[in-house]
Amino acid sequence: MAIDAFLRSPSATHAPPAAVQAQQAQIVSSFRDARGQLCHVVQQRVRISGERVLATGTVCRQRDGGWVLTR
């Protein structure tokens, strides 16, 4: 799933397990890239240094069916 790819990526911010709170990532838009691959813009509110910020990333489906963070 696209959201899982975003959350597993090294570009996503990861909190220590004790600090994790249930949060929901949302797909805010979808499009096809120049190669025709399905892509989603995903957003999630996260806490960085005690401040809540909106994290945004773009994930695209690969030919093998997996998802990769592209931005």
N, C-alpha and C positions, 0 to 999 in steps of 0.2 A: 504494500500500500504506500502511496506517495507520502503520507504524513509520517509513517514509520521511517522512511528513508531520510526525511528531513531531521527527525529527532535523533537518529543514529549517526548522523554525519559529524565529522570533526569540526565543522563550522558552527554547529549548534552549541549553545551554552549548556553545560551540564553541571548540575549542582550535586554536592555530596548526598548520598542516599538519605541521611538523616534530615536534610533540608528540603527534600522533594515534597511538593504538594501537588495534588491532582490538578492538572491543567489540561485544557482541550485545545489542540491545534486545529485550525480551520482552513479549508481551501477557500480562498477569496476570489480567485479567477482561474480560468483554464484557457489554454490556447495551443496551437500547433506551431512548433519551431520551423526553421527553414528546411529541415529534413523531413517534416511531416510528423514528428514525434509528438505525442500528447504531453503537455507540460501543465503543472499547477503552480500557482503562487500560493504559498502556505504562510500563515501568520499564527503567532502564539505569544501571549503575554508571559514574560519571564522576569525574574528578579535578579538584578546585577548590582552588587554592593549595596543591597538593601533597597534599591530603587526599582520599581516596576517599569519595564520598557516593552515595546512591541518588537519582537523578532520576526523578520520576514526572510523567506528563502524561496527559491524556485527549484522544483524537482521535475525531471523529465523521464519518461518511460523509455527504456532501451530496447533494442531488438530482441534481447533474451527475456524480456518481460520484467526485468528488475527496474528499479528507480534509482536515479543518481541526482545528487544536489549539483545544480549548474550555476547558481548564483546565491 
